[in-house]
């Protein structure tokens, strides 16, 4: 029997004639996006803890246009439900890394995730802890003088800001 599960896209690699998509890990903890996939309820649960991969193979040389979000989602639609990815793409603007305030924006407790992205851009690294009741996300930003800013989110709002 087939069921639906939500998974994180943790890495996308463009190779000469294929696109490799890592789901729920595959050696990486950075969450790029989330989507729903069907899985066999009788399959070993052990495998899901280590992540999976989807390899999309082509008869031609690929370009970066092939991994543009809209194009990539058309490739994935027969395999996964990309509605969560589309929803997140609509709600979170992705400013350039050189956006004003990237290294020193005023981030305060209760601030919504989309405002953090607007102020600081995307983090260098994300970690999602799903062991508790609600997922806790920690976003890591590099600061001058080899310092790091870690912003902790719960319910898409800032819970804590640390710098060290």
MOTAGI-V974544 format. One record per backbone hydrogen bond with DSSP energy under -0.5 kcal/mol. NH is the residue of the N-H (numbers start at 1). CO is the residue of the C=O. If there is no record, write none. Layout:
nh=NH co=CO
nh=NH co=CO
This chain:
nh=3 co=39
nh=5 co=37
nh=7 co=35
nh=9 co=33
nh=10 co=8
nh=10 co=22
nh=11 co=22
nh=13 co=20
nh=15 co=13
nh=15 co=18
nh=19 co=56
nh=20 co=13
nh=21 co=19
nh=21 co=54
nh=22 co=11
nh=22 co=20
nh=23 co=52
nh=24 co=8
nh=26 co=24
nh=26 co=50
nh=32 co=9
nh=32 co=30
nh=33 co=9
nh=35 co=7
nh=36 co=81
nh=37 co=5
nh=38 co=79
nh=39 co=3
nh=41 co=1
nh=41 co=39
nh=43 co=40
nh=48 co=44
nh=49 co=45
nh=49 co=46
nh=50 co=46
nh=50 co=47
nh=51 co=47
nh=51 co=48
nh=52 co=23
nh=54 co=21
nh=56 co=19
nh=56 co=54
nh=57 co=55
nh=58 co=17
nh=62 co=16
nh=66 co=63
nh=67 co=64
nh=68 co=65
nh=72 co=68
nh=73 co=69
nh=74 co=70
nh=75 co=71
nh=76 co=72
nh=77 co=73
nh=79 co=76
nh=80 co=76
nh=81 co=36
nh=82 co=80
nh=84 co=81
nh=86 co=82
nh=87 co=83
nh=88 co=84
nh=89 co=85
nh=90 co=86
nh=91 co=87
nh=92 co=88
nh=93 co=91
nh=95 co=93
nh=99 co=96
nh=102 co=99
nh=105 co=101
nh=107 co=105
nh=108 co=106
nh=110 co=158
nh=111 co=108
nh=113 co=156
nh=115 co=112
nh=116 co=112
nh=117 co=113
nh=118 co=114
nh=119 co=115
nh=120 co=116
nh=121 co=116
nh=121 co=117
nh=124 co=140
nh=125 co=140
nh=127 co=138
nh=129 co=127
nh=129 co=136
nh=130 co=128
nh=136 co=129
nh=137 co=153
nh=138 co=127
nh=139 co=151
nh=140 co=125
nh=141 co=149
nh=143 co=147
nh=147 co=143
nh=147 co=144
nh=149 co=141
nh=150 co=162
nh=151 co=139
nh=151 co=149
nh=152 co=150
nh=152 co=160
nh=153 co=137
nh=154 co=157
nh=155 co=135
nh=157 co=154
nh=158 co=111
nh=159 co=152
nh=160 co=152
nh=162 co=150
nh=164 co=148
